[in-house]
Amino acid sequence: MNSHVSHIPFSQPAGWHSLYQDALFENDKSKVPQKIANAEKAILDRMRELFKASGDHIEEDLILDDALYALRALRHCVQHELLAA
């Protein structure tokens, strides 16, 4: 077992992951932009925590990067739909 693996746990359910899911599964398109912003802030906060932490946390870094990418794609889709309406 790698002794350099970070012992910082994944954020609590009320943290970035919950906010991320809220943004992804929101049915009211008018609420999605704010939910995306909330999730992005929480993800960036978590990234800052990991940046300051010692150890190897590449897997969580990749998960966070993927989540940000998905939120940006969702934002683009929602903006396009709102402009088309």
trRosetta pair geometry for C-beta under 8 A, 3 or more apart (Angstrom, degrees):
i j d omega theta_ij theta_ji phi_ij phi_ji
1 5 7.4 -74 171 9 87 132
2 5 4.8 102 90 -34 103 98
2 56 6.4 -21 132 34 144 138
4 54 7.6 -96 -159 148 79 89
4 55 5.0 170 166 -132 61 65
4 56 5.2 71 114 -11 96 99
5 55 5.5 36 147 -175 13 117
5 56 5.2 -49 -104 58 52 95
5 57 7.6 108 -164 -72 61 61
6 50 7.1 -14 -124 -137 173 84
6 53 5.3 58 -133 136 125 131
6 54 7.1 163 -102 91 83 46
6 55 3.5 156 -71 93 62 130
6 56 6.3 -143 -16 64 82 37
6 57 4.0 -7 12 -62 142 107
6 60 7.7 -74 61 22 137 134
7 55 7.0 142 -4 -33 64 172
8 49 6.6 169 -176 143 154 111
8 50 6.8 -159 73 -98 149 69
8 53 5.1 -68 -22 -119 140 160
8 55 7.8 171 4 58 93 133
8 57 6.8 -14 51 -92 109 145
10 15 8.0 -178 148 68 70 140
10 17 7.1 34 160 -31 115 135
10 60 6.6 -166 -98 -115 83 124
11 15 3.0 -122 156 105 120 157
11 16 4.9 90 50 20 160 89
11 17 6.1 170 74 -4 105 93
11 42 7.3 117 178 168 170 106
11 46 5.4 -76 -49 -100 128 128
12 15 4.8 113 55 -17 63 108
13 17 6.7 -69 -132 75 44 111
13 18 5.1 78 165 -56 61 121
14 18 5.5 -37 -123 30 22 154
15 18 6.4 109 55 20 38 99
15 19 7.2 -79 139 2 32 104
15 42 5.9 158 176 -175 65 124
15 46 7.0 93 166 -72 124 121
16 19 5.7 -65 -148 44 33 109
16 20 5.9 40 155 -27 70 108
16 39 6.5 92 -160 -158 70 66
16 42 3.7 176 -95 129 75 108
16 43 4.7 115 -151 -74 134 58
16 45 7.3 -171 -66 58 114 96
16 46 5.0 -66 -20 -20 147 138
16 64 7.5 9 132 -117 158 94
16 67 7.4 86 152 131 115 162
17 20 5.5 -51 -146 33 30 117
17 21 6.5 28 156 -15 63 104
18 21 5.9 -54 -149 37 30 109
18 22 6.4 36 150 -23 63 104
19 22 5.4 -49 -148 32 34 117
19 23 6.6 34 154 -18 64 102
19 35 7.1 -175 -174 -170 76 75
19 38 5.0 -129 -161 122 126 99
19 39 4.1 179 128 -93 98 71
19 42 4.8 117 43 19 149 152
20 23 6.0 -57 -155 34 30 109
20 24 6.4 25 152 -16 65 109
20 39 4.5 118 -84 -151 52 127
20 42 7.6 -122 -41 76 83 124
20 43 6.9 79 -73 -61 113 113
20 67 5.3 -48 -129 -160 144 123
20 70 8.0 65 -167 81 108 123
20 71 7.1 -95 -133 -67 84 114
21 24 5.6 -56 -143 39 34 111
21 25 5.9 -1 170 8 70 115
22 25 6.8 -76 -138 51 19 87
22 26 6.2 42 161 -55 62 98
22 35 5.2 -133 119 -157 97 122
22 38 7.6 -27 81 83 130 129
22 39 7.0 -173 59 -65 92 113
23 26 6.1 -35 -145 -4 26 116
23 32 6.4 90 -158 -153 72 70
23 35 3.9 172 -95 129 74 102
23 36 4.8 113 -147 -78 135 54
23 38 7.2 -177 -62 60 112 92
23 39 4.5 -80 -13 -13 139 143
23 71 6.2 20 119 -120 152 99
23 74 6.7 115 145 107 105 158
24 70 7.2 -4 -93 141 113 123
24 74 6.7 -116 -106 -91 61 155
26 29 7.9 141 117 -85 101 27
26 31 5.2 -131 -179 92 139 108
26 32 5.0 178 80 -87 131 74
26 35 5.2 154 -34 23 149 164
28 31 4.3 54 91 11 108 113
28 32 7.3 -170 94 -31 58 78
29 32 5.5 -34 -153 2 42 122
29 78 5.7 173 -158 -148 92 99
29 81 6.3 -104 -146 102 148 129
29 82 6.4 179 146 -72 124 95
30 33 7.8 -46 -177 17 35 99
30 82 7.9 113 -90 -107 62 123
31 34 6.0 -64 -167 45 55 106
31 35 5.8 50 143 -21 83 113
32 35 5.6 -64 -143 42 33 110
32 36 6.1 38 159 -24 70 104
32 74 7.0 -131 179 152 123 110
32 75 7.8 179 136 -101 105 54
32 78 4.8 -144 96 -120 144 159
33 36 5.7 -52 -148 33 30 113
33 37 6.5 31 154 -19 63 104
33 75 6.8 80 -114 -129 72 88
33 78 6.5 -164 -59 112 78 141
33 79 7.8 81 -86 -70 113 82
34 37 5.5 -51 -149 35 35 114
34 38 6.4 37 152 -20 66 103
35 38 5.6 -49 -146 35 34 113
35 39 6.4 32 154 -17 65 106
36 39 5.8 -58 -148 39 30 108
36 40 6.1 31 155 -20 67 108
36 71 5.1 142 -151 -169 94 103
36 74 6.2 -171 -98 93 125 116
36 75 5.2 133 176 -75 168 99
36 78 7.8 -157 -30 28 141 148
37 40 5.8 -53 -143 36 29 111
37 41 6.4 31 157 -20 63 105
38 41 5.9 -56 -152 33 28 111
38 42 6.5 24 153 -15 63 108
39 42 5.8 -57 -149 39 32 110
39 43 6.2 32 154 -20 67 107
39 67 7.5 -125 159 161 114 112
39 71 5.8 -165 95 -104 124 141
40 43 5.7 -55 -145 37 31 111
40 44 6.2 29 157 -16 66 107
40 68 6.5 82 -124 -123 83 83
40 71 5.7 -178 -70 126 93 157
41 44 5.9 -57 -147 39 28 108
41 45 6.3 33 152 -22 63 105
42 45 5.6 -50 -148 34 32 115
42 46 6.5 32 152 -19 63 104
43 46 5.7 -54 -151 36 32 111
43 47 6.4 36 149 -21 65 104
43 64 5.3 151 -166 -156 98 93
43 67 5.6 -162 -113 100 142 125
43 68 5.7 -180 125 -68 152 90
43 71 7.7 -159 3 -4 153 150
44 47 5.4 -48 -146 34 36 115
44 48 6.5 40 152 -21 64 100
44 68 8.0 84 -62 -94 78 125
45 48 5.7 -53 -154 33 32 112
45 49 6.7 37 147 -21 64 102
46 49 5.4 -48 -152 31 37 116
46 50 6.5 33 152 -15 67 104
46 60 7.9 -111 153 160 118 117
46 64 6.1 -156 95 -109 118 135
47 50 5.8 -56 -149 39 33 109
47 51 6.3 40 151 -27 65 104
47 61 7.3 85 -126 -125 86 72
47 64 5.5 163 -75 148 95 154
48 51 5.5 -49 -146 30 33 116
48 52 6.6 25 157 -12 63 106
49 52 6.2 -67 -158 39 28 105
49 53 6.3 28 149 -28 65 112
50 53 5.3 -54 -143 30 36 116
50 57 5.0 -128 -152 92 114 147
50 60 6.3 -163 -102 99 148 122
50 61 6.3 -172 133 -77 153 86
50 64 7.7 -159 13 -5 150 156
53 57 6.5 44 87 -11 127 144
57 60 4.8 -34 172 41 96 113
57 61 5.9 111 113 -29 80 93
58 61 5.3 -54 -146 36 35 118
58 62 6.3 36 157 -20 67 103
59 62 5.9 -55 -153 34 30 110
59 63 6.5 30 150 -18 64 105
60 63 5.4 -50 -146 36 38 115
60 64 6.2 39 154 -19 68 104
61 64 5.9 -57 -150 38 28 110
61 65 6.4 31 152 -20 64 106
62 65 5.6 -51 -146 36 32 113
62 66 6.3 33 155 -19 65 105
63 66 5.8 -55 -150 37 29 111
63 67 6.4 32 151 -22 64 106
64 67 5.6 -52 -147 34 32 114
64 68 6.5 33 154 -18 64 102
65 68 5.9 -55 -152 35 31 110
65 69 6.4 33 151 -19 64 107
66 69 5.6 -55 -149 36 33 115
66 70 6.3 33 153 -19 66 105
67 70 5.7 -53 -147 36 31 111
67 71 6.4 31 153 -19 64 105
68 71 5.7 -55 -147 36 32 111
68 72 6.4 33 154 -20 65 104
69 72 5.8 -55 -151 34 30 110
69 73 6.5 29 152 -17 64 106
70 73 5.7 -54 -150 37 33 112
70 74 6.3 35 151 -20 66 106
71 74 5.5 -51 -145 37 33 114
71 75 6.3 39 153 -23 65 102
72 75 5.6 -48 -148 32 32 114
72 76 6.5 35 152 -20 63 103
73 76 5.7 -53 -152 34 32 113
73 77 6.5 32 152 -17 65 106
74 77 5.7 -56 -150 37 33 112
74 78 6.2 27 156 -16 68 108
75 78 6.0 -59 -144 40 28 107
75 79 6.2 28 158 -19 65 108
76 79 6.0 -55 -146 36 26 110
76 80 6.4 28 155 -20 62 109
77 80 5.7 -58 -151 36 28 112
77 81 6.4 25 154 -16 65 107
78 81 5.7 -55 -147 38 33 110
78 82 6.2 30 156 -18 67 107
79 82 5.8 -56 -144 39 30 108
79 83 6.2 27 157 -17 65 108
80 83 6.0 -58 -147 38 27 108
80 84 6.2 24 156 -18 63 111
81 84 5.7 -59 -144 38 29 110
81 85 6.5 37 156 -32 64 104
82 85 5.8 -47 -149 21 32 115
